[in-house]
């Protein structure tokens, strides 16, 4: 049992890493790609910078996905999008 007042957990919306992580997760979910549970099937371990494997990279850069992203973000102010894309 807990005595006293218990505050509900809160998210710090100014936490850039948290917001970017969430946006990346949403983008990946929208790509409808199934991720394998091991890193070599997601990242190309032979290239510098460890980019995504080509199939996954192509899927998240698909014009239809980019277009859907632009449409979904149309309600946000240009200033917010500019500041959050750095």
C-alpha positions in Angstrom: 0.0 0.0 0.0 1.1 3.5 -0.7 0.2 6.4 1.6 -0.1 10.0 0.6 -0.6 11.4 -2.9 0.7 9.4 -5.8 1.4 11.5 -8.9 0.7 10.0 -12.3 3.7 9.5 -14.5 4.3 12.2 -17.0 6.2 12.5 -20.2 8.6 15.4 -20.8 7.6 16.6 -24.2 10.7 18.8 -24.4 12.8 15.6 -24.4 14.1 15.6 -27.9 15.4 12.0 -27.8 12.0 10.7 -26.6 10.1 12.5 -29.3 12.5 11.4 -32.1 12.4 7.8 -30.8 8.6 7.9 -30.9 8.4 9.4 -34.4 10.9 6.8 -35.7 8.7 4.1 -34.2 5.6 5.5 -35.8 7.3 5.8 -39.1 8.6 2.3 -38.9 5.1 1.0 -38.0 3.6 2.8 -40.9 6.1 1.1 -43.3 4.4 -2.2 -42.2 7.8 -4.0 -42.3 8.3 -7.0 -40.1 11.5 -6.7 -38.1 13.6 -9.7 -37.5 14.7 -10.2 -33.8 18.4 -10.0 -34.6 20.5 -7.0 -35.6 22.2 -8.5 -38.8 18.7 -8.7 -40.4 18.0 -5.0 -39.6 21.4 -3.3 -40.0 24.1 -3.8 -42.6 27.1 -4.6 -40.3 29.5 -4.6 -43.2 29.1 -0.9 -44.1 30.4 2.1 -42.1 27.7 3.8 -40.1 25.7 0.6 -39.9 22.9 1.7 -42.2 19.6 -0.2 -42.4 19.6 -3.2 -44.8 18.6 -2.2 -48.3 15.1 -3.7 -48.2 14.1 -2.0 -44.9 15.8 1.3 -46.0 13.8 1.3 -49.2 10.6 0.6 -47.4 10.9 3.5 -45.0 11.9 5.9 -47.8 9.0 4.8 -50.1 7.3 7.8 -51.8 3.9 6.7 -50.5 5.1 6.7 -46.9 6.8 10.1 -47.3 3.6 11.5 -48.8 1.5 10.1 -45.9 4.0 11.6 -43.5 3.7 15.1 -45.1 -0.1 14.8 -45.0 -0.2 13.7 -41.4 2.1 16.6 -40.4 0.3 19.3 -42.3 -1.4 20.5 -39.1 1.8 21.3 -37.4 3.4 24.7 -37.6 6.4 25.1 -39.9 8.4 26.4 -36.9 7.8 23.2 -34.9 8.6 20.9 -37.8 11.8 22.9 -38.5 13.0 22.9 -34.9 12.2 19.2 -34.4 13.9 18.0 -37.6 17.4 19.0 -36.5 
